[in-house]
């Protein structure tokens, strides 16, 4: 655990009699990518808007680098870079002109050299002098990242950042986020896409109906699956009989597939037992997905 960059304590938001988020608590550390995962309407955007004070909080405290946002808004918000919904630009200006405009509005001194470094980091070096109206969605998204990073924030906050991106755009985006976090910036990212959260975050929280129900590290999810192997064989029924005799747990998945719970060292032994009586077509290690974990945690709740 590094230094705590963002701390959320007992955050709630009510509108009239309706509670949108209730008693949310979590922290994001320096250099980590933290995911907020939940279906649309679960309260993720409300949490993010509350952090950056786009909406008022009914109760709760938001601390950035240990300072309360409501006590010193200017100081704390200067440490935040955010993309909430789609980033907005001057379409008739080039990417570079847009960034220089944002740099002028910043409370920090930002040199042209600083801007160029950010441009290189988000992989827009070749297109930065073209007008933004010529940019693809992925390029605009990367320009949005540059804009959010230009003042060297301690935390980058992204609300559903890959909406509308094609697979290549998503892959590029993930690579940039990984690089940003490896250099010490904390990243908070919300998404309803399980696969995306799985590929990008170190820890994630599940938000259901306005409540934070679980926080887990991605490594815990992946470790859950160790010791399970999928065997594709010519006769599952026979294979399970043979393994049961050896007191090895095996479960049929369908006609030719079974899941066997063993250590890696036991694989050769299992193959020897089976090969005497049937054909083995494939053996693969089972890797747990966040999707399976999500359904376990939410008891099958749909996204």
C-alpha positions, -999 to +999 in steps of 0.1 A: +000+000+000+015+033-010+004+067+001-034+073+002-043+098-026-081+097-024-102+088+006-139+086+006-157+084+040-194+077+046-204+093+013-242+095+007-264+114-017-301+118-014-324+135-038-358+142-021-367+109-004-346+088-028-311+077-016-289+074-047-257+063-029-255+051+007-225+052+030-197+046+005-162+041+019-130+034+000-094+046-006-072+048-037-034+046-033-006+062-052+002+043-085-028+020-083-057+016-107-090+012-087-122+002-105-158+010-096-178-018-112-216-020-114-245-018-137-257+014-152-278+032-126-259+016-097-245+050-085-210+050-100-213+084-118-229+099-087-199+088-066-175+103-092-195+136-095-196+138-057-158+134-055-151+163-079-180+184-064-201+185-096-229+176-073-232+183-036-228+155-010-256+148+014-232+133+039-196+122+038-161+135+034-137+134+004-100+138+011-074+143-016-038+139-003-053+142+032-070+175+026-108+178+028-122+189-006-149+210+011-124+229+032-099+237+004-116+231-029-090+249-051-060+232-037-075+197-038-092+199-072-058+211-087-046+175-078-074+159-098-076+152-135-110+139-147-129+128-177-166+127-169-188+118-199-172+129-232-143+154-231-152+187-248-129+205-272-127+234-296-132+215-328-118+242-351-085+243-332-057+217-333-051+193-304-021+213-294-040+246-294-066+230-272-040+218-247-023+252-246-057+268-239-062+243-209-027+250-197-034+287-196-064+280-173-044+258-149-033+271-115+001+254-121+028+266-145+029+243-175+056+247-201+054+237-237+079+210-229+055+196-203+027+196-229+048+178-254+057+151-229+020+145-222+013+144-259+040+117-264+026+098-235-009+096-249+005+087-283-008+117-302+026+130-314+018+128-351-017+142-350-014+169-324-012+198-349-043+187-368-077+201-361-097+181-335-127+178-359-105+154-380-098+131-349-113+097-345-132+089-313-101+071-299-079+101-307-103+125-289-103+101-259-065+103-258-066+141-262-090+141-232-065+121-212-038+146-222-060+174-210-067+156-177-030+150-171-016+183-182-014+198-147+003+166-133-026+155-110-022+131-081-053+112-093-069+106-126-107+100-125-124+084-155-161+077-158-169+049-184-138+060-204-140+034-232-176+039-242-177+037-280-141+027-285-132-002-308-111-030-295-078-014-307-088+019-291-096+001-258-062-017-259-043+015-265-063+032-238-054+004-213-017+006-222-017+044-215-035+040-182-010+013-171+019+036-180+004+066-161-002+045-130+033+030-131+047+065-128+028+070-095-005+086-105-035+071-088-064+062-112-101+057-104-120+042-133-157+034-134-172+008-158-200-016-163-177-037-186-163-066-165-137-076-190-123-041-191-120-038-153-104-072-152-077-061-176-069-028-161-074-026-124-054-036-093-084-035-070-121-030-077-152-022-057-187-035-067-214-009-065-250-023-063-281-002-060-261+027-045-241+006-020-205-006-021-208-043-015-173-057-020-137-045-025-112-071-038-078-071-055-076-085-090-049-109-078-073-125-053-098-131-081-071-148-102-058-168-074-092-183-067-089-203-098-055-220-092-057-257-088-085-262-113-077-277-148-101-284-177-095-318-194-110-326-228-113-364-230-130-390-252-151-404-222-158-381-193-179-407-173-151-432-175-124-406-167-143-394-135-146-431-124-109-436-127-100-404-109-125-410-081-107-443-074-076-422-069-095-398-047-091-369-072-120-346-075-134-343-110-167-328-122-183-332-156-188-300-176-203-316-207-198-347-229-161-343-234-150-317-208-144-321-170-129-299-143-103-315-122-090-301-089-053-309-086-020-292-081+003-286-111+026-314-099-003-340-101-010-333-138+014-360-152-001-386-127-037-378-138-026-381-175-010-415-168-042-427-151-064-416-179-043-424-210-045-461-202-082-461-207-092-432-230-079-404-252-069-369-239-074-341-264-065-311-242-055-299-207-059-262-198-055-243-166-088-228-155-084-190-150-112-174-130-128-144-147-141-114-129-175-123-144-176-155-124-165-137-093-191-109-099-219-135-102-207-152-070-205-119-051-238-106-063-256-139-062-261-139-100-271-102-102-271-091-138-250-062-151 
